[in-house]
Amino acid sequence: MTARAAALLALSLACGASDGDGGTEQTAAPILSEPPQVLLGTGEASFEPIDGEPHLGLVAGVQGGFHVWASLLAYGFADSRLDMVLETSLDDDPASSMVMRARLSLRDAVDANGEPVQSFAGFPAQVQDARCANGKRIQVTVTLSDTTGASAQDTRYCIADVDERQRREDCAE
């Protein structure tokens, strides 16, 4: 529980509410939580933070596409099933945008600071024209929302590393 949530709980219990007979009814008011947050990372099997603009290897998928692994940590959502919109683009070019949508089932976990969190690891964030993306900057944006309408967004950047054997030679510069 955050310090703010604990203070709000203590305040609501101390104040109480009138029961209409001049007495005080000791019912707690709902705790106002911090706005939901999402932290976008990478990692196929577990969350790995993305600090700065690291070089991340693009993985060849079984259907011929390429992707970078996207993982996330979600804070303050009411549900463990969240709607996700994940968008990638190369060098901030809207024409290269790829949008993926999914309903995710997150699992309870603890983050690096010991705080409770919900996590999801290993979503394949597809990259358009990936065989020509080596050395290019990839923007990855995730938006999560729950059934109450709460939402959060995070954007990270990385540099694409494409195995030399999988690169195309006729790429436009």
Secondary structure as UniProt FT lines:
FT   HELIX           3..15
FT   STRAND          17..18
FT   STRAND          24..25
FT   STRAND          37..42
FT   STRAND          48..49
FT   STRAND          55..57
FT   STRAND          59..60
FT   TURN            62..63
FT   STRAND          66..75
FT   STRAND          81..90
FT   TURN            91..92
FT   HELIX           94..96
FT   STRAND          98..105
FT   STRAND          107..110
FT   TURN            112..113
FT   STRAND          116..126
FT   TURN            128..129
FT   HELIX           130..132
FT   TURN            134..135
FT   STRAND          137..145
FT   TURN            147..148
FT   STRAND          151..161
FT   HELIX           164..166
//
